[in-house]
Amino acid sequence: MTSLRLILGDQLSHSMSSLEDISRSDVILMCEVMEEATYVRHHPKKIAFLFSAMRHFAEELKTLGYTVRYIRLDHPENTGSFMGEVKRAINATGANSIVVTEPGEYRLLKIFETWGTTFGVHIDIRPDTRFLCRIEEFKAWAHNRRQLRMEYFYRDMRKKHNILIEKDGSPTGKQWNFDKDNRKSPPRDLASPIRIRHTKDTITKDILHLVKDRFSNHFGKLEPFHFAITRDQALIELEHFITHILPHFGDYQDCM
């Protein structure tokens, strides 16, 4: 019994629900597909960021002993779509089920829901446990409300999960948000904070060449490219943001 575990470009976490109860006989599928990169013309930096992060995460999974079927954009047999690559993977592995965490895009969810019939296998679409609120819970919250205002939902989530809430139920700081404090007029000499520049390894350099070759007709410039690609780099970014940027965030957050 082999399950095909599909991991999307914005699901690069070892704690994804699609990886729960995975066995060594299962195959993790990750693929760079032209359809997803071009259904709207994404900025080349975004494409490079996602593809590089995907390749790095795939290497992590392989190091941990998992079987990973990774399809690169320039692979000669790449069909260019999730449908095509899932079909090829099922034929190659003999998988009798597909496991995937529900995607963030409704468009993709509707496609995934057809796979059971299309491929004749069991499809298990699992909730994305990275969110504090399930879609069903939000639907229940929104039912019969005359106004869907983010502020009200935000307050209820704060209360439910006891985030910055005092013992008497009041918000920490005596008010629910401090947005008005982040609406300062920028001074003439305000400069953008200096950001970290991460060294590009071979994987990222290869991706930059690929994106430059395949997506030069997309809006925006690919270079310079210094983004955090791995979890370790992201943690460095987080520490830098908290220490050097967050204290003055309100000075430039809304200045544009």
C-alpha positions as CSV (number, residue, x, y, z in Angstrom):
1,M,0.0,0.0,0.0
2,T,1.6,3.2,-1.2
3,S,0.3,6.7,-0.5
4,L,1.3,9.7,-2.6
5,R,1.9,12.6,-0.3
6,L,1.7,15.9,-2.2
7,I,3.6,18.9,-0.8
8,L,2.9,22.4,-2.2
9,G,5.3,25.3,-2.4
10,D,3.7,27.0,0.5
11,Q,3.6,23.9,2.7
12,L,7.3,23.4,3.4
13,S,7.0,22.2,7.0
14,H,7.7,18.9,8.6
15,S,4.6,19.4,10.7
16,M,2.2,19.4,7.7
17,S,-0.9,17.2,8.2
18,S,-0.2,15.5,4.9
19,L,3.0,14.1,6.4
20,E,1.4,12.7,9.5
21,D,1.4,8.9,9.8
22,I,3.7,8.7,6.7
23,S,5.3,5.3,6.2
24,R,8.6,4.5,4.5
25,S,6.7,2.9,1.6
26,D,5.0,6.2,0.8
27,V,6.3,8.7,-1.7
28,I,6.4,12.5,-1.2
29,L,5.6,14.3,-4.4
30,M,6.9,17.9,-5.0
31,C,6.8,19.5,-8.4
32,E,7.6,22.8,-10.1
33,V,4.9,23.2,-12.7
34,M,4.5,25.9,-15.3
35,E,0.7,26.1,-14.9
36,E,1.1,27.4,-11.3
37,A,3.8,29.8,-12.2
38,T,1.9,31.4,-15.1
39,Y,-1.9,31.2,-14.4
40,V,-1.1,34.8,-13.4
41,R,2.3,36.3,-14.1
42,H,4.0,36.1,-10.8
43,H,7.0,38.3,-10.0
44,P,10.2,36.4,-10.8
45,K,11.5,36.9,-7.3
46,K,8.5,35.0,-6.0
47,I,9.0,32.2,-8.4
48,A,12.7,31.9,-7.6
49,F,12.0,32.1,-3.8
50,L,9.4,29.3,-3.9
51,F,11.4,27.0,-6.2
52,S,14.6,27.4,-4.2
53,A,12.8,26.8,-0.9
54,M,11.1,23.7,-2.4
55,R,14.4,22.2,-3.5
56,H,16.0,22.9,-0.2
57,F,13.1,21.3,1.7
58,A,13.2,18.3,-0.6
59,E,16.8,17.7,0.3
60,E,15.9,17.9,4.0
61,L,13.3,15.2,3.5
62,K,15.7,13.0,1.6
63,T,18.3,13.4,4.4
64,L,15.6,12.2,6.9
65,G,15.2,9.0,4.8
66,Y,12.0,9.8,3.0
67,T,11.4,8.8,-0.6
68,V,10.9,12.0,-2.5
69,R,9.8,12.3,-6.1
70,Y,10.9,15.9,-7.1
71,I,10.0,17.1,-10.6
72,R,12.0,20.1,-11.7
73,L,10.5,22.7,-14.1
74,D,13.1,21.8,-16.8
75,H,12.6,18.0,-16.5
76,P,12.0,16.8,-20.1
77,E,8.9,14.8,-19.0
78,N,7.4,17.5,-16.8
79,T,3.7,17.9,-17.9
80,G,3.5,21.4,-16.6
81,S,0.5,20.8,-14.3
82,F,-0.4,19.1,-10.9
83,M,-2.9,16.9,-12.7
84,G,-0.3,15.7,-15.1
85,E,2.4,15.1,-12.5
86,V,0.1,13.3,-10.1
87,K,-1.0,11.0,-12.9
88,R,2.6,10.3,-13.8
89,A,3.5,9.7,-10.2
90,I,0.6,7.2,-9.7
91,N,1.6,5.3,-12.8
92,A,5.3,5.2,-11.7
93,T,4.7,4.3,-8.0
94,G,1.5,2.3,-8.1
95,A,0.1,4.5,-5.3
96,N,-3.5,3.8,-4.4
97,S,-4.2,7.0,-2.4
98,I,-3.3,10.6,-2.4
99,V,-2.8,12.6,0.8
100,V,-2.6,16.4,0.7
101,T,-3.1,19.3,3.1
102,E,-5.9,21.5,1.9
103,P,-4.4,24.3,-0.2
104,G,-4.7,28.0,0.5
105,E,-6.3,28.6,-2.9
106,Y,-10.0,27.6,-3.5
107,R,-9.1,27.1,-7.2
108,L,-6.6,24.3,-6.2
109,L,-9.0,22.8,-3.7
110,K,-11.7,22.3,-6.4
111,I,-9.1,20.6,-8.6
112,F,-7.9,18.3,-5.8
113,E,-11.5,17.3,-5.0
114,T,-11.8,15.7,-8.5
115,W,-8.8,13.5,-8.2
116,G,-10.6,10.5,-6.6
117,T,-12.8,10.2,-9.6
118,T,-10.2,11.2,-12.2
119,F,-7.5,8.8,-11.0
120,G,-9.6,6.1,-9.3
121,V,-7.7,6.4,-6.0
122,H,-8.7,7.5,-2.5
123,I,-8.1,11.2,-2.0
124,D,-7.5,12.4,1.6
125,I,-7.6,16.2,1.8
126,R,-6.5,17.1,5.4
127,P,-7.0,20.4,7.3
128,D,-4.1,22.8,7.4
129,T,-3.2,22.7,11.1
130,R,-0.9,25.7,10.9
131,F,-4.0,27.9,11.3
132,L,-5.7,28.6,14.7
133,C,-9.1,28.6,13.0
134,R,-10.6,25.9,10.8
135,I,-12.6,26.9,7.7
136,E,-15.7,25.2,9.1
137,E,-15.3,27.2,12.4
138,F,-15.0,30.5,10.4
139,K,-18.1,29.6,8.4
140,A,-20.0,29.1,11.7
141,W,-18.7,32.4,13.1
142,A,-19.7,34.3,9.9
143,H,-23.1,32.7,9.6
144,N,-25.9,35.3,9.7
145,R,-23.6,38.1,10.5
146,R,-24.6,41.4,8.9
147,Q,-21.0,42.6,8.7
148,L,-17.8,40.5,8.3
149,R,-15.3,42.8,10.0
150,M,-11.8,41.5,10.6
151,E,-11.6,43.4,14.0
152,Y,-14.5,41.3,15.5
153,F,-13.1,38.0,14.3
154,Y,-9.6,39.0,15.6
155,R,-11.0,39.8,19.1
156,D,-12.8,36.5,19.3
157,M,-9.7,34.5,18.3
158,R,-7.7,36.5,20.9
159,K,-10.2,35.5,23.6
160,K,-10.5,31.8,22.5
161,H,-6.8,31.2,22.5
162,N,-6.0,33.6,25.4
163,I,-3.6,35.7,23.4
164,L,-2.6,39.0,25.2
165,I,-5.7,38.7,27.3
166,E,-5.8,39.6,31.0
167,K,-7.5,37.5,33.7
168,D,-10.6,39.7,33.7
169,G,-10.9,39.2,29.9
170,S,-9.7,42.6,28.9
171,P,-7.0,43.1,26.2
172,T,-3.5,43.6,27.4
173,G,-2.7,47.3,27.2
174,K,-6.4,48.2,27.7
175,Q,-7.2,48.4,24.0
176,W,-7.7,45.8,21.3
177,N,-5.3,47.3,18.7
178,F,-2.8,50.1,18.4
179,D,-3.2,50.8,14.6
180,K,-3.4,54.5,15.2
181,D,0.1,54.5,16.6
182,N,1.4,53.1,13.3
183,R,0.1,56.0,11.1
184,K,2.8,58.6,11.6
185,S,3.8,61.0,8.8
186,P,7.2,59.9,7.6
187,P,10.0,62.4,8.2
188,R,12.0,63.6,5.2
189,D,15.1,61.8,6.2
190,L,13.4,58.4,6.9
191,A,15.4,55.6,5.4
192,S,14.4,51.9,4.9
193,P,16.0,49.6,7.5
194,I,19.0,47.7,6.4
195,R,18.0,44.1,5.7
196,I,20.1,40.9,5.8
197,R,21.6,39.5,2.6
198,H,21.8,35.7,2.6
199,T,24.6,33.9,0.7
200,K,23.3,32.1,-2.4
201,D,24.2,28.4,-2.6
202,T,24.4,26.2,-5.7
203,I,20.7,25.4,-5.5
204,T,19.6,29.0,-5.4
205,K,22.1,30.0,-8.2
206,D,20.7,27.3,-10.4
207,I,17.1,28.5,-9.7
208,L,18.0,32.1,-10.6
209,H,19.4,30.9,-13.9
210,L,16.2,28.9,-14.6
211,V,13.9,31.7,-13.7
212,K,15.8,34.2,-15.7
213,D,15.6,31.9,-18.7
214,R,11.9,30.9,-18.4
215,F,10.2,34.0,-16.9
216,S,11.9,37.0,-18.4
217,N,8.6,38.2,-19.7
218,H,7.1,38.5,-16.2
219,F,6.9,41.9,-14.5
220,G,9.7,42.9,-12.1
221,K,13.4,42.4,-11.7
222,L,14.9,39.1,-10.5
223,E,18.1,40.6,-9.1
224,P,19.2,41.5,-6.5
225,F,18.0,38.3,-4.7
226,H,19.0,37.9,-1.0
227,F,16.0,36.2,0.6
228,A,16.0,33.7,3.4
229,I,15.4,30.3,1.7
230,T,15.8,27.7,4.5
231,R,14.3,27.5,8.0
232,D,17.7,28.4,9.6
233,Q,17.9,31.6,7.5
234,A,14.3,32.4,8.3
235,L,15.1,32.2,12.0
236,I,18.0,34.6,11.5
237,E,15.6,37.0,9.7
238,L,13.1,36.7,12.6
239,E,15.7,37.6,15.2
240,H,16.9,40.5,13.2
241,F,13.4,41.8,12.7
242,I,12.5,41.6,16.3
243,T,15.7,43.2,17.5
244,H,16.3,45.9,14.9
245,I,13.1,46.6,13.0
246,L,10.0,45.9,15.2
247,P,10.9,48.7,17.7
248,H,10.5,51.3,15.0
249,F,8.0,49.5,12.8
250,G,5.2,52.1,13.3
251,D,7.5,54.8,11.9
252,Y,7.3,53.4,8.4
253,Q,4.7,50.6,8.3
254,D,1.9,52.7,6.7
255,C,4.0,55.5,5.3
256,M,3.5,54.4,1.7
